[in-house]
Amino acid sequence: MTDLGGVPAAPSKSLLFLEARAAVDFATMLRPLIRGESRSVAQQTDSLTIVVPGFGSGDAYTLPLRRFLKQNGVRSEGWGLGTNLGGSNLRHTQEDLSPRWDFEYREEYRGEVAVPFLIDRFYDAVVARHTATGKKISLVGWSLGGFVAREVARELPGVVDKVVTMGSPLIGGPKYTVAASVFRRRGTDLDWIEAEIARREETAPPISQPITAIISKTDGIVDWNAVYDHKSPKVRHIEVDASHLGMGFNTEIWSYVLGALLSRDQDKPA
């Protein structure tokens, strides 16, 4: 467990150097995957798990985690929408958003609603998989992928069973990440994005499904204070000491993800 998050700020530059730990996570994960190691589980899940990649990555990055879940009785698959670029690579206008969003149109649009447009795309994909399989869907999201997963879960309480996020920015969008300067140079209004995210949290129905939010205070990409969920009624936070870039390859985190999906004690690795 972790304590309450404070006021978000830009990630410390000193923490960015610690992101090199991701190489260690990558090397460590190879052993159980190559050997095909699995753990004895008391139960299996009947739901289908979809793993959503973080910004700049795709299904190849989540394959090791998905293979681990499969070895341990959890059917999982990738999100199937290519590289997650936050919707910036998808041609769209503000008018293309679904009625589920109530943003006012911006006179000078600089991609501020690209992520909501991407969420609409993933919403359709989740509904399609639920219809095709007849199964509830569990969502696991890494970084931005966790934010996408949460918003789809908010809109689909009868379809999405549970949510697990890893280092996902819930406050401010990209504002409290190392990518903030890149978006500012593009002219993106980060203050507007932060305000609209906060307004949605206040006005939209809360996420009713169980959420496991995995947080690292030594995250060098996303300020951990922006990862803390202050609103959801069924959220449990788990604190780890891990790099942001290595979360999807960290075997300790894999254990927490597995435990959450199997509804085990989420305070201890499965």
Sequence and secondary structure as in RCSB ss.txt:
>XXXX:A:sequence
MTDLGGVPAAPSKSLLFLEARAAVDFATMLRPLIRGESRSVAQQTDSLTIVVPGFGSGDAYTLPLRRFLKQNGVR
SEGWGLGTNLGGSNLRHTQEDLSPRWDFEYREEYRGEVAVPFLIDRFYDAVVARHTATGKKISLVGWSLGGFVAR
EVARELPGVVDKVVTMGSPLIGGPKYTVAASVFRRRGTDLDWIEAEIARREETAPPISQPITAIISKTDGIVDWN
AVYDHKSPKVRHIEVDASHLGMGFNTEIWSYVLGALLSRDQDKPA
>XXXX:A:secstr
            HHHHHGGGHHHHHHHHHHHHHHHT     S    SEEEEE  TT  HHHHHHHHHHHHHTT  
EEE  S S  TTTTS   GGGS TT      SS SSTTHHHHHHHHHHHHHHHHHHHH   EEEEEETHHHHHHH
HHHHH TTTEEEEEEES   SSGGGGBTTHHHHHHTT  HHHHHHHHHHHHHHS    S EEEEEETT SSB GG
GT  SS TTEEEEEE   STTGGG HHHHHHHHHHHTT  TTS  
